[in-house]
Amino acid sequence: MLDAPGTVRHLKVTVEITHTYIGDLRIELVSPTGRRVVLHGQAGGNQRNLSITYDSTPPSVLTPLTGQPVSGTWLLRAADVVHRDVGILNRWEIEITPGS
């Protein structure tokens, strides 16, 4: 849970997942107000492992989250939607630059 005043001016999200087929993965970021964006939507086919940083600089999947309140609980939802193998969420990090 973040406890900071203001709204999101800029946002970066880093995700590191060990998985045999990243095309099985769906990853969403959910703001404290419930607004959701899909960071990774079953792309990448049979490539292994996902290590990526998303940035809200347009054009970006994170752009809809700018202007959201900083304070509150930010959720990362990661799911293997094929269920044939397993993966590990090794790390995720959110970096928020607040505006006024």
Secondary structure as UniProt FT lines:
FT   STRAND          7..19
FT   HELIX           22..24
FT   STRAND          25..30
FT   TURN            32..33
FT   STRAND          36..41
FT   TURN            45..46
FT   STRAND          50..55
FT   TURN            61..62
FT   HELIX           63..65
FT   TURN            66..67
FT   STRAND          75..80
FT   STRAND          87..98
//
